[in-house]
Amino acid sequence: MRPFLIFVFFVFNLSLSAQDFNDLDSLFVDRDLDNYSIRLFTNFKVNKFSIRDGDSKAKFVPNNRYGLGLGFANKKIIIDLAINIKNPNKDKTSRFDLQGSTILKNQNYVKLYTQVYKGFNAKNNFGEPKVFRGDVRSVSVGVNYLRTFDAIEFSYSLLKAGLSEENHKNIFITGGVGLFGSFDYFSSDSSLLSETTSLYFNEQGNVRRYQSLSFGAMAGLISYFKLPYDITATVNFMPGIGFAAKKVTIDGGSYHPSNPMLYKLDFLIGVNYNFDRYYVSLTYNNDLNSTSLDYGNNYLLNLTKAKLAIGYKFGVRKKQL
């Protein structure tokens, strides 16, 4: 964990040291009231992971995945604060889930996330009963950075913050290249697999703890579309490949998987509808990370976020009839 935090600090310190204070102020401070809105939203967040051995798959999914909150937005940054909605009829998943993205200097897309979960439903694809495991923990921390070939600030502003039109193109598509880094960890007091589910896996599938530190390169395709009736849409696709230093602990010992490759896919789709001072936006984002644990076992981390927001824009005059 410490090397990853040092890496994140180095990246942001390098970026900020290249700016004077006026440039730094312009990254986040927007003095135009027309670019601000307040928003009410509901979201869906989930950090789930799975282990697969051939056709057998054991997956771990948290409870209370929905939230309700309030936030504000401008073209530079969106801050949303939500309260997690808990179902009294289900076992509780304890969580800290912080995710965010912004665009710096028009062409630098940055996504950060920190997720700490405890308590998962243990499911499978071979008919064994689902059980809740309160001892299972998961920690995921990461950063994605993409330098785009063209300015993309306008497309994100329109879609996520409901801002006024700044570009006359009906279709906009650009690409980019960048880097990613992440720390990933899960553990349980005993094996993740129960006595019945372990029969479907090999001996090395009885994982008690996993941790990895990964770095890699990514590319991206970001698109923006104007549709009829003041509707806009976006589709973003960002695959990546990297190397991971991994350690797996099983009953009776631990080992370092020999295959260091990690494969990543981060994609987002969204639509936005503007009318006078109001807007409605719906986004869905999925970040998949896959790597081998050796012995025919594979690990998949799935970070999913969906959000429906209704916003009210300040400083925007209604159209005259």
Secondary structure, DSSP 4 states (H G I P E B T S, - for coil): -HHHHHHHHHHHHHHHHTS-HHHHHHHH----GGG-EEEEEEEEEEEEEEEEETTEEEEEE-S--EEEEEEEE-SS-EEEEEEEE--TTSPPPEEEEEEEEEEETTTEEEEEEEEEEEEEEEEESSSPPPEEEEEEEEEEEEEEEEEESS--HHHHHHHHH-PPP----SEEEEEEEEEEEEEEEEE-SS-SS-TTGGGGS-GGG-EEEEEEEEEEEEEEEEEEEEETTTEEEEEEEEEEEEEEEEEEEETTEEE--S--EEEEEEEEEEEEEEETTEEEEEEEEEEEEEEEEETTEEEEEEEEEEEEEEEEESS-PPPP-
